Amino acid sequence: GITNPTADLYINSSNNIGLTLEHASRPTISLTDGTNTGFIGLDNGGAIITGTSDNDLAIRSPRNIVFGGNSIARMSITNAGYVGIGTTNPSSKLEVVEATANTAARITVDSASWDASLSLKNAHGTWEIINDYTGAGTTGTLAFWNGSYRMAIDNTGKVGIGTVSPTYKLETIGSG
C-alpha cells in the first residue's frame, strides 16, 4: 500500500502481478464516464463482442481504440474496423502514415526462407507482387503473378515479360 494515493484505487505492489480479476466465466473490466462504456475482458463466446471465441481478449469501445507510447497516439482501430498506424483517423482498412518529413513509410513482409508477397484481390481476380524464390527459382526476383507469371525483374535488373528468366535488359516472350 501507500499512505497518499493519487487515485480512488491505487495498487503499489512489488509482485509481478499487481491486480488479478477472477470470475467463473467472464472476467471483465467496465470503464465508463457515465454516458459511454467500454469493456476489456476475456470473452465468453461473444458476450462482449459478437463473433469472438471463448477466452479471446476482447476490447470494446463506443469509439476508437487507441494505442500509444510516450503520450503520443501510435495506432488506432476505429469503430468501423479501420486500422491506422501513424494516424488516428484512417480512411481505409489499413492506412500507414509517416508524418515526419524526408522519412519513408514502409510496410515490411519478411519471410525467413521462402516467398514474401503482397496479394491484391477483388471480384475480378488476384494479383500478387512476389519477392520470389520458390516459383521463379532465383533469389531476389520481383515477380507479378495472376494465375501465371506475367512479368519479372531479376536481381540484376533484367526485366522479363512472359518469362521469369530474362537474358536481356528487356525480354518479351509471347504474342499479342
C-alpha positions in Angstrom: 0.0 0.0 0.0 0.7 3.7 0.0 -0.4 6.4 2.5 -1.2 9.2 0.0 -2.8 7.5 -3.1 -3.4 9.7 -6.1 -6.5 7.8 -7.3 -9.6 6.1 -5.7 -7.9 2.8 -6.3 -4.1 2.7 -6.1 -2.1 -0.5 -6.1 1.5 -0.4 -5.2 3.0 -3.9 -5.4 6.4 -5.4 -5.8 5.0 -8.6 -7.2 4.9 -9.3 -11.0 1.1 -9.2 -10.9 -0.4 -6.1 -9.3 -4.0 -6.9 -9.9 -6.0 -10.1 -10.6 -9.6 -10.1 -11.5 -11.1 -13.5 -11.3 -14.6 -14.6 -12.4 -16.0 -18.0 -13.0 -17.0 -17.4 -16.6 -16.1 -13.9 -17.9 -13.7 -11.6 -16.1 -14.4 -8.1 -17.4 -13.4 -4.6 -16.5 -16.0 -2.0 -17.4 -14.9 1.6 -18.0 -17.5 4.4 -18.1 -17.8 8.2 -17.9 -21.5 7.9 -17.1 -22.6 8.1 -20.7 -20.2 5.8 -22.7 -19.0 2.4 -21.6 -16.0 0.4 -22.8 -15.0 -3.1 -21.8 -11.8 -5.1 -21.5 -12.1 -8.8 -20.7 -11.9 -12.4 -21.6 -14.9 -13.0 -23.8 -17.2 -15.9 -23.3 -18.5 -16.8 -26.8 -19.4 -13.3 -28.0 -20.7 -11.8 -24.7 -18.5 -8.7 -25.1 -18.0 -8.6 -28.9 -20.1 -10.7 -31.3 -18.0 -13.2 -33.2 -15.3 -13.8 -30.6 -14.5 -17.2 -29.2 -14.2 -18.3 -25.6 -11.2 -16.7 -23.8 -10.4 -14.3 -26.6 -9.2 -11.0 -25.1 -11.9 -8.6 -26.1 -11.7 -4.8 -26.0 -14.9 -3.0 -26.8 -15.3 0.8 -27.1 -18.1 3.1 -28.2 -15.5 4.9 -30.2 -11.9 4.2 -31.3 -9.3 2.0 -29.6 -6.0 3.9 -29.5 -2.6 2.6 -28.6 0.3 4.9 -27.8 3.7 5.4 -26.5 5.4 8.5 -24.9 1.9 10.1 -24.6 1.6 10.0 -28.4 -1.1 8.0 -30.3 0.7 5.4 -32.5 -2.0 3.1 -33.7 -5.8 3.1 -33.7 -8.7 0.8 -34.6 -11.8 2.8 -35.4 -15.3 1.6 -34.5 -15.7 1.0 -38.3 -12.9 -1.5 -38.2 -10.2 0.6 -39.9 -6.7 0.3 -38.6 -4.4 3.3 -38.6 -0.7 3.2 -37.9 0.7 6.8 -37.5 -2.9 8.1 -37.8 -6.0 8.1 -35.5 -8.3 8.8 -38.4 -7.6 6.1 -41.1 -9.8 6.2 -44.2 -9.3 2.6 -45.4 -9.0 -0.9 -43.9 -5.3 -0.3 -43.3 -3.6 3.1 -43.5 0.1 3.7 -42.7 1.2 7.3 -42.3 4.7 8.7 -41.7 4.3 12.4 -40.9 8.0 13.1 -40.4 9.4 14.9 -43.5 12.0 13.0 -45.5 11.1 9.7 -43.8 9.8 6.8 -45.8 6.6 4.9 -44.7 7.4 1.3 -45.1 5.4 -2.0 -44.8 7.7 -5.0 -44.4 6.8 -8.5 -45.3 9.6 -10.7 -44.0 9.8 -14.4 -44.9 12.5 -16.5 -43.3 13.3 -18.6 -46.3 10.5 -18.6 -48.9 8.5 -16.1 -50.9 7.3 -12.8 -49.4 4.3 -11.4 -51.2 1.5 -8.9 -51.3 -1.8 -10.1 -52.6 -4.3 -7.6 -54.2 -7.7 -9.1 -54.6 -11.1 -8.0 -55.9 -14.1 -9.7 -57.5 -12.3 -9.9 -60.8 -9.2 -11.7 -59.7 -6.0 -11.7 -57.7 -2.6 -10.2 -58.5 0.4 -11.0 -56.4 3.6 -9.0 -56.2 6.2 -11.5 -55.0 9.8 -11.4 -53.9 10.1 -14.9 -55.5 12.3 -17.7 -54.5 10.2 -20.9 -54.9 8.3 -20.2 -58.2 11.0 -18.5 -60.3 13.7 -20.4 -58.5 16.0 -17.4 -58.3 16.9 -15.4 -55.2 15.5 -11.8 -55.3 13.3 -11.9 -58.3 10.4 -9.5 -58.1 7.5 -11.1 -59.9 4.0 -10.2 -60.8 1.6 -13.2 -60.9 -2.1 -13.8 -61.5 -2.5 -17.5 -62.4 0.9 -17.5 -64.0 4.0 -15.2 -64.1 3.3 -12.1 -66.1 6.4 -10.1 -65.5 9.6 -10.4 -63.5 12.6 -8.3 -62.6 15.6 -10.4 -61.7 18.2 -9.5 -59.1 20.5 -8.0 -61.8 17.7 -5.6 -63.1 16.7 -7.6 -66.2 13.0 -7.4 -67.0 11.1 -10.3 -68.4 7.6 -10.1 -69.8 6.3 -13.6 -70.3 9.5 -15.1 -68.7 11.0 -15.2 -65.2 14.5 -15.7 -66.6 15.3 -12.8 -69.0 18.7 -12.9 -70.7 18.5 -9.2 -71.9 17.7 -5.9 -70.2 14.2 -6.3 -71.6 12.9 -9.6 -72.9 9.4 -10.3 -74.0 8.0 -13.8 -74.8 4.6 -14.4 -76.3 2.4 -12.8 -78.9 -0.2 -10.1 -78.7 
